[in-house]
Amino acid sequence: MSGASNDERSTVSSTSRSCCACKQSSSSSEAASALAGLAREEYVRTQPGPFAARIASVDLVDFRLGVTSTRGSTVYRCDPEPGIDVIALPIAWRGDSRWNGELIRRPALLRYSGPFVRTGTDVCTIEIGFARRPIEVAAAARAGAARAQMSIPRGPVLSNGGPSAPLMSTLRRLGRLATTACRYFDNTILLRMFRDLLREQIVELYARGSTQAHGAPRDRSSQLRCVRLAEERFEE
């Protein structure tokens, strides 16, 4: 990192949200922000050559979805605004990729409520940012605990299975739509459907991940059909 020159460094910060539901961009010298308005982001290329990235950002009313693919070896720093949580799903990379120093061996949900750093080569990541308080309030009610008693893990949430699986599947599907079929997000009904599905799955994940969660887990796998039905309905 210390060897990166000024033209290899791209800093992005934003305090306003996009007025468009879905926005795609490619960059060779200045990276767009996938989480505009919710976090300060910085990319540093750590090997010779120009910075290059493909970024798709979707405003899902209460959530902002970002899909970022960077080329070459890069360091990515993200500093969520106060009260904002970020859940990241690294889906592809070459060699080793570390998040806050922790080696990621396979796709997994990573949750952060403060600054984090990602290193890696040819990394593709899906991230979603959102206000923490309403999610924690709903999760606490579901877990039967006071919000102040909630203890939700930071960093890796879970691997491929358990309560993380539905959200991982939804993020993958929304990520594909954001990068290949932005027209889906022009439909208000679909936007609300995606928003409600994400809220339900994130609340469930937080409730189960809390040390205060109790009781037998409920099967919510049927809700995954929402995205599939939406895709089929608007395939034409």
C-alpha positions, 0 to 999 in steps of 0.5 A: 500500500505504501508504494501506491502512487497518486494516480493509482489511488481513487477516493470516493465519498458521498453524502447524497443518495442517487435518484435512480433505482439502478445505476451502472458504471465502469471506471479506469481512473475514478471509482464510483461509490456503490454505497453512496450516502451510506459509507465513505469508500476508498480504493487503492491499487497495489500493483502497476497499471490503471485502476479498473472497476465495474460497479452497479448500485441499486436504491431499494428504498430502505436498502442500498445494494452495490455490486463491485468487480475490481481488476488487479490487486486492490485494497478497499476501505469502507467506513459506514456512516454512523447508524449504518450497517453493511453486509458484504458477500464476497462471491469471487476472487483470485488468490487470498482475500482478507477482510479486516485481516481475516482470510476468507476461504469461501463465500460468506456473509460479513457484517460490519457496523464500523470501518473495514478493509478488504484486500484481494485480487480480481474481487467481486463483491455484493454489499448492502447498506441499511440503517441499523436501528429499525433492523435491530428493533425488529430482530429484538422483538422477534428474539424476545429481547430488549434491543440493548441486550442484543449482541449481534456478531461482527465480521463473518456471520455464518458460512453457506448454511443455516439462517444465512443461506436465504439472504446469500441466495437473495443477494446473489439473485439481486446482484445478477439483476443489477448487473445484467437486467436493470429494468427489473428495478424500474418497477415499483412493485418489484422494488417493494417486493425486493425491499420486503424480502431483504428486510425479512431475511436480515431481521431473521438473520440478526434475530438468530445471530443474537445471543438472546435469540431463542426458540425453534427456528422457523422455516422461511424458505418459501419467501425465496420464491418472491424473487424467482416469481418476479423474474419470471413475471417480468422476463418478457 
